[in-house]
Amino acid sequence: MARALIAAWAATYIALVSSFSVGGGSGVGIGVNWGTMMSHPMHPATVAAMLHSNGIAKVKLFDADPWTVAALAGSAVEAMLAIPNDQLARVAASYDHARQWVKHNVSNHDHDGGVRIKYVAVGNEPLLKSYNGSFTTTIFPALKNIQRALDEAIRYSVPLNADVYNSPADDPVPSSGNFRSDIRPLMVDIVRFLNSSGAPFTVNIYPFLSLYQNPNFPVEFAFFDGGGKPVYDNGVEYTNVFDANFDTLVWSLQKAGVPDLKVIVGEVGWPTDGDKNANVKLAKKFFDGLLKKIARKEGTPLRPGDMEVYIFALIDENQKSVQPGNFERHWGIFTYDGKPKFPMDLTGEGRDKILVGAARVKYLPSQWCVLNEDASNRYKNVPASVNYACSNADCTPLGYGSSCNGLSKKGNISYAFNMYFQMMDQDVRACDFGGLAKITTENASQGGCLFPIQILSAGERTASGAGSFRILLAVVMVSVVVFV
């Protein structure tokens, strides 16, 4: 029974990246993932200042947008840039395209006072099963073309990505692990290429997903304080799923003939909303254990010592897909407006201290959109209006076990209306819903449920739809977590 505890790590994802050395930095320590899938992003310079204020010296991006990358210029922050999945085919098809990508996104930042680019990631988990093989024919050619291009630019490169290893259901221990059978030959080629180039393999490990996807998963095995029942594998003791998952990869690499390939943890974290186990208390517990582990240079049973780790994520992203779960929009250690969520000691010394938040963030006026209770004769239209609001704004905190799950029926409606109103930059037309809503200057927050006021967007670089008004021409009926 104890051995079966590890089976739930099957949903852990891997990202393989290319790297090139630009000097400086020890190559170990804590970094963060900085995603930008939000309707109202803070200015990149504000985020860069936040990184500096908290002593965060490594950042991983999911593209190479010059607007974001340029904000790191002149700083000591080491950056990992990325080629998005939708650009892989182009890079794979032509070395010239790869060379142009490097010229525009890497070489242009390589100058005195420029950006300290340390890694280039090719794709973002392109070999996930859910992609149904969409990138299996392009990832390796893209890797090789980018490597050549980076070599020409006097840079050392190795890119890759996959969700590629597991242990069999009848023997779910690390030593039984291997690369996924449907892509094993490809993965062997990739990891051997990485190894020959001296580049790392970057893996994304999410103990939270083990807990989320298996109701029988022992909660304490997701954390680092040894509260759960250990799992033994050929005399090796595992007290948490992170170590067991990591060492499953180590075994997979060994079986592929590259036992010493460097491994980086590209993403690891714990969400704070959107699920019964996604909350501030458990997130703090997880990070306290993780950061102490890294500071002590424990590594894992098969790979003791330093680990290079990137926390996922820096800031909440309200436009991420919720297909994996409502928690997807709540991975940040900072809120959408740059406020720290809980005390956190990035040095791993165990001192509870509040991180430095974003400075001089500007907000929209202090007003909220709520249910107009005088319009009771129109209540039959409420379900359609709430569904419309939540199909265009973020209502995930209303889900079961989430921070706003305890609201009344009227509270649910008001929350949905307000989130849409804020998403639409408080346009008065966005607080109508056929007469069902009204604007109030009285704070609508209730109990532990925050009715947020949106920040002023950083401007023209925001995601499509932010700062514009979508007129209610039609009712969009979608399945959401709001029940009225």
N, C-alpha and C positions, 0 to 999 in steps of 0.2 A: 504493500500500500504506500509506504513512504517513497518508494522509487517512482510511483506514478505522479508524485507531486510536481515533477518537473515537466510533465507532458504539456502543460498549458502555456509554455513559452513559444508554442508554434507560430504565434502571430508576430513575433519579434521581427523587425525589419532591418535590412542591411543597406548601407550606402558605401560604395567603394569610390575613392576619390583619387585624383591625380595630384601630385605634389611637385613643387620645385623649390629649391633652397635659395633664399635671398640673404641668408646670414642673419645672425642675431637671434636671441631667444633660446631657451633651453629645449623646446619641443615637448615639454611636459607641463601639466597644470590645468587650470580651469579656463574654459572658454564658454561662449554663449552662442546660441543660434538666434539670428536677428531676421525674423520674417516680416513681410510687409503686406500681408493679405488682410488689410483693414480699410474700412471706408474713410476714416479720418486719421491718417498717419501723422505723427509728430514730425517736425522737420528733422532730416537726418543729422544736422549739426547738433540738435538738442539731444538726440540719442547718443551721438558720439561723445558728447560732453558727459552724459550719464555713465558711459563705459569708463571714461577716464576717472570720474569722481569715485567710482567703486573699485578702481584698480584692476579692471577686467582687461587683459592684454591679448585675448584671442577672440575673434568673432567669425562665425560661419554664416555666409549669406546663401540665398537660394537662386541668385542670378548674378549678373554683373552690371546692374543698372548704374551708370556713371553718376547719377544724382545721389545715390546712396554711397557708392564706393568713394567718391570724391570727398565725402565728409570725414573720411578716415585719414586724409592726406596730412602728413606732418606729424602724425601721432605715433606712439609706440605700439599700437594695436596691430597684431598679425591677422591678416584676413584670409579667409577661404572663399574664393569666388566660385560660381557654378554656371554650368551650361544647362539650361532647362531642358526637360525631356523633349519638348516640341522642337528643339533645335538640333537634336542628335542626328536625325537623318541627313540634314544638310552638311553637318560637320563630317559625318561618316562617308558621304558620297564624294567628297572632294578635299584633297589636302590643301588646295588653295583656300577653300572656305575656312578650314581649320586655322590656316595661317592668318587669314584676315580677322578671325575671331580673336586670336591671340594679340594681334597688332592693336586692335581697337580696345580690348578689354584688359589686357595685361601690360603690354609695352607702353601704352600711353600713360600709365600710372607709375612707370619705373623711371624715376628721376629723383634728384635731390629734393627733399620735401614732399615726395610722393607717398604712395600707399605701400605698406610692407606686405605684399601679397606672398603668402606662404604655400597655399594649396589652391588647386583648381579642381572642382568636383565636376565630373561628367555625368549629368543626369541627377535625378533625385529618386532613389529606389526604383529604377526602371525595370527591374526583374520581378517585381511583385506579382504574385499569382493573379491579382485582380486586373492586371494589365493584359492578361491573356496573350502573352508573347509579343506584344506590340513592338518591343525594343530589342528583342533577342538578336536580331540580325544587324542592328546598327551600333550596339554599345561597344563591341570590340573594335570594329573599324574606326569608330569615333575616337576611342582611346588611343589607338595607334597614330592617327592623324594629328591629334592634339599633342601627343608626345613629341612627334617630329617637329611640330611648329614651335613648341616650347624649347626644344633643344636648339633650334635656330636662333631663338631669342636669348640664348645662353641661360636657359632655365631647365630645370629637371622635373619631368612630368610623368605621372602615372594616374589615369582616371578609371573609375569603375563604379558599379552599383548593383545591389541585389538583395532579395529576401531569401537567402539561398541555402540555409542549413536547417537540419532538424535531427531528432533521434526517433527511431521507430517506436510505434505505440506499445509494442510488446517488450521494449527494453529502453525506456525513456531516461537514460543517463548520459552524461557528457561523452563518455568513452565510446558510445554507440553512434555518436553524431557523424553526419557526413553532409556534403552538399546535396541539395534537392535533386532527386533522380532525374527529373525532366530537363534540368539544365546543367547536370554535373560535368559533361565534357566541356561546355563553355566556361564554367567556373574554373575548372582546372587550367584551361588556357589563360584565363584572366589572372588568376593568382600567381601563376608561374611568370607571367609577363610582369606583374607588379614586382615580384621578387627579383627578377633579373634587372629591373630598373632601379631597385633600391627604394621603392615607393611603398606607402602604407596601405593597409586595408582598413576601412573605416566602417564600424558596425553601429547600428542604432539599437539600443536595448531599452525596453519599456516594461519593467516589472508591473506597472499599473495595468497593462493590457492582459497580463496573466490573470490578474484578479478580476478584471472586467469581463473577460470572456469565459471564465470558468467559475460558476457560483460555489463550487466545492474546493476551490483553491484556498489553502491555508493563508490567512491574511498576513501573519507574521513572517512568512517566508518571502514576502515582497519587500521586507525591510532589512536593515543591517544590524539590528541589536541582538540577534541570536535568540529571539523569543519563540521561534518555531522549531518543529522537530527536524533534526538534521537528516540529510540524505547522503548515503554512502555509495561511492562508486570505486570499486577496486581499492578500498582502503583510504580513499580521499573523502574528506568530510565537506559537505556543502551545507551552509546555514542560510543561504539566501539565493533567490532565483537569478539575480544579476551574475554572481560568480559562476553558477551552473551554466547559464546561457553563454557567457563569454568563453568558458572552457569547452563548450560544445563546438564553438567556432575553432578553437585551438586544435581540437581533435580533427576537425574537418580539414584544416590546413595541413596538418601532419599527414593525413591520408592522401592529400593532393601533392605531397612531395615538397612542401614549403613550410616546414615546422617552425622556422624562425622568422617568418614574415611579420613585420611590425603591425600592430593593431591599434587603431585609434577608436575611441568611443565618440562617434559623431553626434549622437543625440541620446540624452537620457533625462528624464524629468518626471514630474507628477502634476496633473491638472488640479485646479482648485474649484471647479464648478462643472455642472453638466452630468453628474452621476452621484450616486450615494457614497461612493468611495473617493470622489473628487472633491476635496475640501482643503481648507487652509491647514487644519490640524494634521492631516495625514501627509500633506505636501511638506510641511515643516519637518515632520518626523523622518520622511524619506531623505530630504536634503541634508539634514543634520548627520544622518548615518553615512550618506554617500561622501560628503565633504570631509568628514573625519577619516574615512577610509582612504581617500586620496591623499590627504595630508600625511597620514602615517605610512604612505607608500606600501600598502599591503599588497596591492595587485590582487590576483586570484590564485588559487592553488597551483595552477599550471603556469601562470605568468606573474610571479611575485614582482614587486617593485613599482616604479613610477608608471602612471597611466596618464595619457593625454585625453582629456574629457571635455566635451562641449555640452553644456546644459541646454535642454530644450524646455522652454524658450525664454527669450528676453521679455517680450511683450505679448499680451493677448492679441489675437487676430480675429476680428468679428466677421470676416468674410471667408474663412476656411470652410471647406466642405464638412458637413456633419455626418456624412455617410458612415465613417467609422464609429461615430457616437457624438453626442452633444458636447462632450468634454473637449473636442478638438479645438474649440475656440477659447480655451481657458488654460493653456499650458504655461503662460507667462509667469515669471516671478515678479513682474510689474504689471499693473493694470493698463488699460487702453490709454490712460492719460499719464503714464509714467510714475505711478505711485507704488512703492513696495508693498507687497501683500502680507509679509510676515517677517519677523527677525531672521537674519540669515548671516552666517559667518563664512564668507567665501574662502577664508584661509584654512578652514577646517579645525580651528582651535577651540571650537565649541562655545564661543562667546556670543550670546544673543545680542545682535545689534541691528538697527534698521539701516537698510541700504539707502544710498543717496538717490532721491527721486529726480524726475525731470524738472528743470528750472524754467520759470517764466512761461508755463503752459497757459494759453488763453482759451477760455471757454465761451460757448454761446450764452445768451442771457439766462438768468435763473428763472426758467419757466418750464412747465411740464404739460403734457397732453393727457387728459384723463377722461374716463367715462362721464358723459353728461346724463346724470340720473333723471333729469327732467324729460328726457326723450324716451321714456319707457314705452311709448306707443310704437317705437321703432325697434324694439329689442329683438324682433324676429330676424333682423339683419345682422345681429352681433356675430354669429359664428362665421359668416362669410367675411365680414370686416376684419375680424381677428386673424383669420387665415391669411387674408391679403397682407395685413401688417407683418405677420411673422414669416411670410414667404419673402419679404423684402428687407427685413431687419432681424436682429438676433434676439430670439426669445428662449434660447437654450436654458437660462437660469430658472425657467418655469417648470422644467422637467422633474420627474420623480427623483427625490433625494437631493435636488439642487437647491441653491440658496434662496430662491423665491417660490419654492414648492408649496409653502404654507399660506399663500395668499388666498383670500376669498375669491368667489366668482367675479365680483366686481373688481377686485384687485388684479386678477389675471387680465381682465379686459383692459384696464388702465395701463398695465405694464406693456402690453402689446402695442396699444396706441402710442404710448410715449416713446417706445423704441423706434417706431416708424417715424414719428415726429422729429426725433433727434437725428435719425439717419438722414432725413431730408432737410437738414440744417434749419429746423424749426420754421419752415415755411408754413404760414398760417393755413394754407390749403391742405397741408398734410395732417391737420388736426380738425377734420370735419367728419369723415366717414358717414356721410348722409345725415348729419345732425347728431350722431351718436357721441361725439367727442367735443371737448372744450379745453381751452388753455387756462391754466391756473398758475399763479405765482407762489402758491403754497407748496412746499416740498412734499412730493407725493410718496416718498420712500416710506416703507412700512416695516417695522421690526428690523429683522436682519436683511431685508430685501432693499437694495439700493435701486432707485429709479435714477439712472445716470443722466447728467447733462453732457452733451457731446462737446468735444473740443473743436476749436477752429482748425479746419484741415490745413495741411501744409501747402495746399494750393493745387495748381494744375496737374501735379504729378499723382494725384489720388486715383484710386481705382475707379473704373467706369461706374457712373451712377452717383457717386458721392458729390454733394453740392448741387445736384439737380433735382427737379421735382417730377415724379411720375404721377400723372393725373389718374384718378381712379376711373378709368374708362371701362374696366371689366373686373369682375371678381375672379381672382385666381384661387381655385380650390386645391389646396395641397394638404398633405398629412403633416400636422405639427403636434407639438407636445402640449398645446394649450387646449384645455377643455372648459367650455363655458355652458 
